[in-house]
């Protein structure tokens, strides 16, 4: 008898209109299954989901018309067709009227700067160009909701930045698209997402803003300040700053009052302005300041006990 596994175990979240929402978790956590359920590619055994006001079980056709799906990697395009022909093909799959599809395709090609290469076969495109075409392929039906499944997978940093800037600035901010985004790149999620849901073993284990998630793991933030002309009498004043848990001063050259001050605090946004003001008033000259805060990867390890790609 085959073992039954609950790939998605009553995952529950709500995405606000115009929000950039991240869905993150280790491999096998249930992210792809959740996406397939929302796309109506899978039917849930229990429960349901509502997309743009439409039930995925009762109104699957209306759900599909509300969605654009963008995947990472190089699948999903017809390489022997040109970029323009690919967009035309998918527009007709969505039954977009020709008089609407043609100008929209030209606009989309310009948005991702592919208009000069639009009549070349996709097999001649670079990987970054293919991925830009992937993104606008999901826009040919002008959907209010976009599902971005690892859209920068395998891209070089420059191409990935183009995609990130486009989806954040053009699609969310200017066009007010609602975006559900999955990624394995923690810095990308931190940069783009308004809120993030972390799922593991099919369950939602956390849901909040990136800032609040990082604060939730109770890890102290660290600041290192390099100074000259440090006044030793300021040591106690530094330790008495609100939210400072520990302050260590190590002299590197006592003849010029050179020192490195290490601060462990709950919130550097509160502590650093007061620290710098105190140092300057005491006559110190600040040479360098470095801050270290908990990352989203720290949150994942803390909550799941493993790294994202484990």
Buried (B, 14 or more C-beta within 10 A) or exposed (E): EEEEEEBBBEBEBEBEEBBBBBBBBBEBBBBBBBBBBBBBBBEBEEEEBBBBEBEBBEBBEBBBBBBBBBBBBBEBBEEEBBBBBBBBBBBEEBEBEEEEBBEBBBEBBEBBEBBEBBEBBBEEBEBBBBBBBBBBBBBBBBBBBBBBBBBBBEBEEEBBBBBBEBBBEBBBEEBEBBBBBBBBBBEBBBEBBBBBBBBBBBBBBBBBEBEEBBBBBEBBBBBBBBBBBBBEEBBEBBBEBEBBEEBBBEEEEEEEBBBBBBBBBBEBEBBBEBBBEBBEEBEBBBEEBEBEBBBBBBBBBBBBEEEBEE
